[in-house]
Amino acid sequence: MSLATAPAPEQDGVELTARHHPRVALAKPSNRRRRLAYAGLTPFAVYVLIFLALPTVLAVVTGFFSDDGSLTFENITGLFTPTILATFGSSFWLSGITAVIGAVVGALICYAMLGTKVGGLLRTIIESAASVLAQFGGVMLAFAFIATIGVQGLITVILRDSFGIDIFADGVWLYQVPGLILPYVYFQVPLMVITFLPALTALRPQWAEASATLGGTRFAYWRHIAAPVLAPAFLGSLLLLFANAFSSFATAAALISQGSQIVPLQIRSAAGSHLAVAKVSANQAVRIGAEPSPLVRRLILGIIGAIFLIPVIAMIEFTFRNGLAGDYTTSHWAGLFSEDSARTYRGLYQAIGNSLVLAAVTVGIVLVLLLPTMVLVHMQFP
């Protein structure tokens, strides 16, 4: 047998090719583990089927039938009325603007976090804050911006009394569609940080080193290497932000009290009428510019962090304000714990209790649905 036709020798767990390049043989999961992995998908699959697929099919199918069960296209043609088209137009430009702003600002924050220690204090604080603020919406977010830039908000009063600037000289725009831009950006930016940071930290420092070794500049590295690699993740995050803004309801419902100027409010109005009837290595990449300098990192995180703290500070300041008297008092907080106000705040206490119970129940449901899926899929794909 000639050397050309001789089979490649085998070693323990390693198969050698004809050129003696080792290739580790990967063990395939057993049929039992594969069946367990598919079984782990069952709770999540049932949830998606019942609460996503089935409602979608019913919504599409019932759109072609009238109340008496006859086939009709009136529901479809009704989507092209001037009011509905204007509502979709408002939702599209609002979602587009907030998605682009959120994506750009969030990407800057992610860039500023490059080189920070994974598991370090700064990174842990930013990631935790992003996780919380991404879910900070609804009435609480509306109140935060009313306390910040409302008619008697902290920033509004400071600008008016100290600098003579009236931000509402042409009308109170906060309670119209343009007024939703700032509140939406407030939860869009943290969502971008959560979704885009893993992709940015996955950039290998060796790529930056190779670019610098070949004479590439910082701009060349980001233009020809990093940008093409990050483009799919950035566009995917941008699409997620657009969908998130397009479907947001609670914050808009709390701020816009008149009319249905965006699609979620229009759906609420129609439904109401119907019912009435990786880790990054810190080495050469810092020196060649793949990561920001400490000064740039402090500027980005400091400025954006201060902007995000302003509504929180304004909301706290608003609770100590003594009406139109212009001074501050703790009576509002003391009233929460006084016996004389117990009857007044009984509804508040009951609402807090209901919210805690609802949060605990939903967390339990999510764990029941997702934990088997994650554990058993990990068994299938270790």
Residue, then its C-alpha position, 0 to 999 in steps of 0.5 A: m500500500s502506497l503512502a498516497t493511499a494509506p489511511a490516516p493514523e488515528q489517535d485517542g479522540v483525534e483523527l489525523t488527516a493525510r497532511h497530519h493536521p489534527r481535527v478533534a472529533l466532536a461527540k454527538p449528543s445521544n438520542r435520549r439527550r436530543r429528545l430531552a432537549y426537544a421536550g424542554l422546548t415544549p412549555f415555551a412552544v405552547y406559550v408562543l402558540i397560545f399567546l402569539a401564533l393563535p391571536t395573530v391568526l385570529a386577528v388576520v382571519t376575523g379581519f375579513f368577516s363582519d359582525d354577522g359572520s359574512l365575508t367583507f373587505e370593509n375592515i381592510t379598506g378602513l385602514f386607508t382612511p386619512t385618520i388611520l394613515a395619519t396615525f401610522g405616519s405619526s407612529f412611523w416617524l416617532s419610532g424611526i427617530t427614537a430608534v436612530i437616536g437610541a441606537v447611536v447613543g447606545a452604541l456610544i455607551c457600548y464603545a465607551m465600555l470597551g476595555t472596562k473589566v468584565g464583572g468590574l464595578l463600573r460595568t456592573i453598575i451600567e449593565s444593571a442600570a440599563s436592564v432597569l431603565a429599559q423596563f422603566g416605562g408607563v406612568m412612572l416614566a411619564f411622571a418623571f418627565i412631567a416632573t422634569i420638563g412639565v409646565q412646573g418641572l424642575i428644568t422648566v422652572i430653572l430655565r424660566d426663572s434663571f434664564g428667562i427661557d420658556i420652552f412652552a412659549d409656542g404651546v405645551w408640546l410635551y403632551q403631543v406626539p413630539g413630546l414622546i421623543l424624549p421619554y421614548v429615547y429614555f428607554q430606547v438607549p438602555l435597550m440598545v446597550i443590552t442588545f448591542l454590547p455583547a456584539l461589540t465586546a465580541l470584537r477580538p483584540q487580535w484584529a486590531e493588532a493585525s490592522a495596526t501591524l499592517g499600517g492601518t489607522r484607527f479609522a481604517y480598523w473601524r471602517h474595514i474590519a469592525a463596521p462590517v462585523l458589527a453591521p448585522a448586530f447594529l441593524g438588528s438592534l435598530l429594528l428591535l428599537f423601532a418595533n419597541a417604540f412602535s408598540s409602546f402604549a403605556t407612556a403615550a397613554a399617560l402623556i397624551s390624553q386627547g386623541s389617538q395620535i399613534v397606532p397603539l392609542q388608535i387600537r385602544s380607542a377602537a377596542g374601547s369603542h367595540l367593547a362599549v358596544a464576552k469578555v475583552s482582553a486588555n492588551q495591545a488593543v488599547r494602545i492602537g485605538a480599538e478602545p476609547s481613551p480614559l478621557v473619552r470614556r469618562l466624557i461619554l459615560g459622564i454626560i449621558g449618565a448625568i442626562f439620564l439621572i436628571p429625570v430621576i432627580a426631578m421626580i424625587e424633587f417634585t415629591f418634596r415640593n410644597g405646591l405653588a408655595g415655592d418651598y419644600t416639605t416632607s409632609h407628603w412622605a410623612g403622610l404615607f405612614s401617619e394613621d390619619s392618612a391611612r384611609t386615604y392611602r389604603g388604595l395605594y397600599q393595596a395597589i402596591g401589594n397587587s403589583l408585588v404579587l403580580a410581579a412574583v407570579t409573572v416571574g414564576i411563570v417565566l421561570v417555568l417556561l424558560l428554565p426547562t428550555m435553557v437547561l435541556v437545550h444546553m444538554q443538546f448543544p453543550 
